[in-house]
């Protein structure tokens, strides 16, 4: 099935989603700059057109001052046809003589109008050189249309970006919610399907324990019993996914040590596993079955990285009353820094076999259910990797979970 998904490109697309995101981003940037470039071309063309229009206006004014016969025609057909370009005609001293398309405040006095016109002349000088006509000068600047057109692509892109960000956030949350429902449904169905064969195995174990040949096969039956207990725990773990698990104070060393003791006979004998922190009696807010699952997944991942030979050290550290750190250190092949986040991505794996869900599951359990953190603290190629799990301490943890329960109940009501 996995090969079939790879053949149609689904898993490859998901694994390369960062590359796809960058391609989309680069394409968006190219389209954006293309839009801005094209708009700037239009702006420059319109700007030149307005400049020629002002030059024509200046010539018309000059011609009108020398030929009074055609004054009416020039005034109505050329001068008065300028409905958009702000123009001020001033004398050599800069005193306004006439103007066109200048907006004044309603009920503005003559003094306010004169002041505004002089301020406009100063602004117009910064945009264009005035056109000299006889003993006067024509000042002008870009029309409101041209100014709006210049800023239009930036406003348009901003609106598109905001809308795109909102759409992405809504879509992403919808996708996550859908994935959560599928995930919860799958795990609960798995737990349901495991229930019948486990019950049958338990019955057979009871039969073997009461059979005449029990003493001869006592060690084998006891190991089988441990595996059945483990299967029941796995079923309980699957049942916990999708529902709010019970989080309570637990001795971190005892929980981890129990998980490690189960793993030791089931992994390579060339891998040594050590847990430090028993003497401190450190407690944290834990759901025991789910947290043991996290420890198993990370340790199995470490065993694979060491190729079945090396050592795993687990240090339990009480950072404060609020937090407890669990560092899982292996001396495997290590990884580059760019891999630190990728390894928690669903479907990402460096092995030929496997779905790449172990570390994803660990992250989900710690961050989703325990309100903690799990990440690669440090790693060096050829020397090993250190995973760090941050758990809620008992005092702060209890208060935090009580507050969250209260908020959840308030929202549900």
N, C-alpha and C positions, 0 to 999 in steps of 0.2 A: 504493500500500500504506500509505504514511504517513497519507494522508487517511482511509483506511478505519479505521486504528487510532484516529485522532482522533475519527472519527464514533462509535465505540463507547466512547470515553472512556478508553481505556487510557493514552495518552500524557498526556492532561490530568490524570488521576488521579496519574500518576507525578510530573508537574511540580509538582502542588499537594500533594505528600506532606506538606510542612511544615504546610500548612493543615489537612490531614486529621489529622495528629498532634495539633495544638492542639485540634481539635474533640473528638477522643477524650479528651484530657487534661481539657478543660473538662467533658465529660460525666461522666468519672470523678469529678471533684471534686464535681459536683452530686450524684451518686449517693452519694458518701462523706458529704457534709454532710447529705444527706437521711437516711441511715442513722443518723448520730450524733444528729440532731435527734429522730428517731422513738424511738431508744433512750432519749434523755434524757426524753422524755415518759413512757415506761414507768417509768423510774427515779423520776421525781417522783411518779407515781401510786402506785408501790410504797412510796415513802418516806412519803407521806401515810397510806397504809394501815397501815404499821408504827407511825406516830405515834398513830393512833387506837387501835391494839391496845395500845400502852403506856398510853395514857390509860384504856382499859378495864381494864387490869391494875391501874393505880393505884387506880381506883374500887373494884375488887374487893377489893384489900388493905384499903382504908379501910372498906369495908362489912364485911369479915371481922373487922376489929378491934373492931367494934361489935356484931356479931351472930354469936355463937359457934355458934348452932344450925345455920346453913348453911355452916359453915366447911369441912366435908369436901367438899361439892359445889363450893364456890367454888375450893377448892384443886385438886381433880382436874379440873374442867371448864374453868377459866379460867387459873389461875396455872400449872399444870403443862403446859398445852397450848402454851406458848411454847417452841418447839424451835429457834428461829433468832436471835431478837433478844437481844443481850447486855444484861443488866440488873443493876444493883447497887443495893441498898437500903442507905442509910447514915443515921446520925443527924445532928443539927444540926451536930456538930463534924466531920463527914466521915468518921467511923469506919464501915467496912463492917459491916452487920448480916446481910445475906443477899445472894445473887447467883444469876444464872441465865445459862447459856450462856457462861461465861468459861472459856477454856482455860488450864490450868496445865501447866508442865513436869512430865514424869513424875518421881515421887519428890520433888516440891517440898516444902520444909518449910513450917510454918505462917507463919514470918517472911517467906519468899519469896512466899507467897500473899498475905499482908497487904500487902506492898510492891507487888505487881502490881496488886491491887485499887485501891490509892490512885492508882497511875499511870493506871489505866483511868478512874477518876473524873475526873481532870484532862482526859483526852482527850475523855470524854463531854461535859464542860462546854462544850468548844469546838464541839461539833456541835449539841447541844440543851440548852435550859434544863431543869433537873430539875423533876420534879413533886412538889409538897409534899403529904404525907399526915400529918396529925396532927403529930407531932414528928420525923418522918423525911422523907427525900427519895428519890425514885426517879430514878436516873441511867440513861441508855441511849444507844446509838449504832446506826448502820446495821448491818444484818445482813451476814454474809459474802456472801450471795447478792446483796444490793443493791450492795455494793461491787464484786463481780465483774461484775455487769451493767453498771455504769457504765464500766468499763474494757474491757469486751468488744468494742465496735465498733472501738476503737483497735487492739487486738490483732488482731482479724479483718482490718482494713484493712492492717496491717503485714504479716501473713502473705500476703494477696492481692498486695500490692505486691512482696514478695520473690519470690513464685512467678511473678508477671507479668514481673518483670525477668529472671528466669532463663529463662522461656519465650521472651521476646523475644530474649534473647541467643542462645539455641540456634536459634531460627527464623531470626534474622538471619544467623548463621554458615552455616546450612544453605542459605539463599537465596544468599549470596555464593559459597559453594562451587559451587552449581548454575550460577550465572551464569558463574563462572570456567570450568567445564567446557564450557558452551555457547560462550563466547567463544573458548576455545582450539580447540574443534572447528571452529567457523566459520572462524577464521583459517587453520587448517591445510588445511581443504578448499579455501578460496580459493587458497592457495598452490599446492595440487595442481592445481586447474583452470587456473591461469595458466601452469603449466609447459609445456604442449603448444603454445599459441600463441606463447609467447616463444621456444621452440626453433625454431619455424617462421620467426619473424621474424629470428632470428640467421642461419638458413640463407639467407634472401633477402638479407640484408645482405652476407654473404660473396659471394653471386652478383653483387650490384651492384658490390662493391669490385673484383671481377675482370673486370667487363664493360668493353667499349670506351668506354662513355659515362660512366665514373667521373669523369674529369677535368672534364667539363662540369657534373656535378652533385655535385662533391666536397663542397661546403659543406652541401648538403641531406642527403647520405648521412651525413656526420659528425654532424649534429644528430640524425638518426634513430638513429644508433649510440648517442649519449648517452641517448636516450629508452629504447632497449632495455636499456642498462646500468642505467638507473633502474628499469625494470620488474623486472629481475633482483633489484635491491636491495629493491624493495617485496616481492617474493616471499620473499626471505630474511627480511625483517622479519616478515611474516605467519607464516613457519615458526618464528620465535623465540618468538612468543607461546605461552604454555602450557608452555614448557620453560625450563630454566635457561640464560640466555644467557651467553656468554663476556664477562666484565668484565675489562678490562685497562687499564694506564696508556696514555693517549692525550694528544697535544697538543691542548688544547681549542680553541685558535685555528684550527689546521689543519682540525679536524673541522667546526667551525662555518663557516669560510670556504668549504670545499668545498660545504656545503649551500646557502650563500647564492649562490655562483657558479652553481649549478644553477637557483636560483629566479629570479635577476635577469632572464634573457631570457624568463621565463614569467609575469611579472607586469607591471603597468603601468609604463611607462617614466617616469612621473611620481613614482614612489616611489624614493627614494634609500636605500641600505642600507649601513651602515658597521659594521665590526667592529674593536674596539679591544682590544689585549692581545697583539699578535704579539711585541713586543720582550721580554716577560717569560718566554716559553717555558713557560707554566703547563700542568701536566699534572694529570689527574684520572682516576679509575676510570670507564671508559665502555665501553659496547657501541656501537661506531660507527654501525652501521645504525639501531639503535633511537633513539640520541640525535639523529641527523640528522632522524629522523622528528619528534621533539619540536620541534626548532628550526623545521622547515617548518610544522608545525601552528600554532605560536604566531605565526610571522611572517605566515602566510596570514590568520590571525585579525586581526592588526594591519592588514594591507592592507585587509581588508573594513571595519574600523572607520574607516579613513582615507578610504574610498570611492575607493581607487585613486590617492590624491594625498597626498604627505607624506614623512616620513622615519622610518626605523627605525635605531636605534643599539643595538649589542650591546656591552656592556662586560664583560670577563672580569677578575675580581678574585680574587686569592689571599688569602682571609681569614686563613688559617693553614695549618700543615702538614696539618691535619685536613680543612679545607673549602675548596672553590672556589665562588665565586659567579658566576653568569651573569645579568646584568640585560639584559632586552630592553625597550627604551623606544620607544614610538611617540607621535606627536602627533595621534592620532585623536580620536574624540568622547568618550573616557573613559567612566566609569561611576560610579554611586553606590556607597557603601560596602556597602550591603545586597546588592549583586550580586557581591561579591568571591568568595564561596564557591559561589553558585548557578551560575556559569559553568562549573564543573567537574562539574556534575550531568549524567548521561547524558540526552540528549534535550533539554537546555536550549539554545535558540538564539534570537537576536533577528532572524535572517534569515527571509525567507519560504520560502527553499529551504535544505535542509540538515538533517541528522539531529542536529546538536549533539553529535557524538562526538569531535571533534578535541582539545579541551582535556581531555576525560575520558580519552582515550587517552594524552595527554601526562602527565597526573597518574599514571596507572597505570604507565607505563614508568619514570618518574623515581622514584616512591615504592616501586613493587613490585619493580623489577628493579635499580635503581641505589641503593636504600636512601637516597635523598635527599629533597628537598622541592621543590615548585613551588607558588607562590602569587602573588597580586597584592600587590606590595609597596606600591604607592600608585597612586592614580588620581584624576583631577579632571575633572568633566564639562566638555567643551569644550576641554580642554588635553592630554589623553593619559593613557596607562597605562604602568606599569612592572611587568613580570613578573620575578620572581626565581626562579632555579633554584639549588638548593644541591646540590653534588656532593661525593662523598667524595674527599679528597686521596689521593695515591698511597701514602704511608707508612701512615697510619692505615687507609686504605681496604683495602689488601692484607691487613693484619692482621685487619681486621673480616671480610672475605669468607672468609679462611682459617678463622677461628673458626666462622663460620656453616656453612661446608661440613663442618667436623669435627662440629659438632652435628647437622647433617642426616644425615650418614653414620652417626653413633652411633644416632640415632633409627630410621633405616631398618634397621640391623642388629638 
